[in-house]
Amino acid sequence: MKSLPAKQRIRDAFDRAATSYDTAAVLQRQVCEHLLARFDLPEKPATLSILDAGCGTGYGTRLLRARWPSAHLSIVDFAPAMLDLARNAADTCTTADIEALPFDEQSFDVWWSSLTLQWCNADTVFAEAARVLRPHGRLAVSTLGPGTFRELRSAFARVDDYRHTLPFSEPAMIRQSLQNAGFSGISLQRETLTQHYPDLKTLLHAVKAIGANPVGPGARSGMMGRNAWQSLEIAYEQHRTPEGLPASYDVILGYAER
């Protein structure tokens, strides 16, 4: 099992980032759009009930509302400040952890979650998704694979031995977790999306602005010294392209049926 940061630390980071999130979350919006573009319902129930699990500030929620305007849309997030920014787009709004959903069995036709799974235990999340979905309900999930922040890890490897990113899961592990939860018709798609920044400070600030800085056990406990920072900048500069310093995101899009 991968070692994740403590939930309270993650929650606090996202609460602090709520006001800056939408300005910085360019990649997150792009992933939501890609996830929805490849998602459809073969048969739409007369009354469609959708859960946005880990809704953040509600960008995905608003996309879902635009696609299915008559659906009953429920949202959950464990960061109250994030949830406050999303609540106007939903019918019901609940502060909750997606590993322990406060809903009855077979409550929803669609379980949707974009870029939340990487903070959680996938087996637990998908077991909960299966529990709250009705028979033949549909799942759509996006998460990040191990190629995410490859340039950052490469640069830091020349400076220290600490962990500087989450332990992102391979697609095979995502598929196995979905199968363990009883899902079928599993489709996983993978793509690399890249953001570019003028310098390393701007890149790291953008990561912090979306609350994505907790990395769990093995992280550096203090500030970097001047010499280490200069070494990191030099190492990252080797990845520079004409567009700027790249930050790669290994995006996994998953779809399945209950």
Secondary structure as GFF3:
##gff-version 3
##sequence-region A 1 258
A	DSSP	alpha_helix	7	24	.	.	.	ID=ss1
A	DSSP	alpha_helix	26	37	.	.	.	ID=ss2
A	DSSP	beta_strand	49	53	.	.	.	ID=ss3
A	DSSP	alpha_helix	59	67	.	.	.	ID=ss4
A	DSSP	beta_strand	72	77	.	.	.	ID=ss5
A	DSSP	alpha_helix	80	86	.	.	.	ID=ss6
A	DSSP	three_ten_helix	87	89	.	.	.	ID=ss7
A	DSSP	beta_strand	92	95	.	.	.	ID=ss8
A	DSSP	beta_strand	108	114	.	.	.	ID=ss9
A	DSSP	three_ten_helix	117	119	.	.	.	ID=ss10
A	DSSP	alpha_helix	122	132	.	.	.	ID=ss11
A	DSSP	beta_strand	133	144	.	.	.	ID=ss12
A	DSSP	alpha_helix	150	156	.	.	.	ID=ss13
A	DSSP	alpha_helix	171	180	.	.	.	ID=ss14
A	DSSP	beta_strand	184	197	.	.	.	ID=ss15
A	DSSP	alpha_helix	200	209	.	.	.	ID=ss16
A	DSSP	alpha_helix	226	237	.	.	.	ID=ss17
A	DSSP	beta_strand	245	257	.	.	.	ID=ss18
###
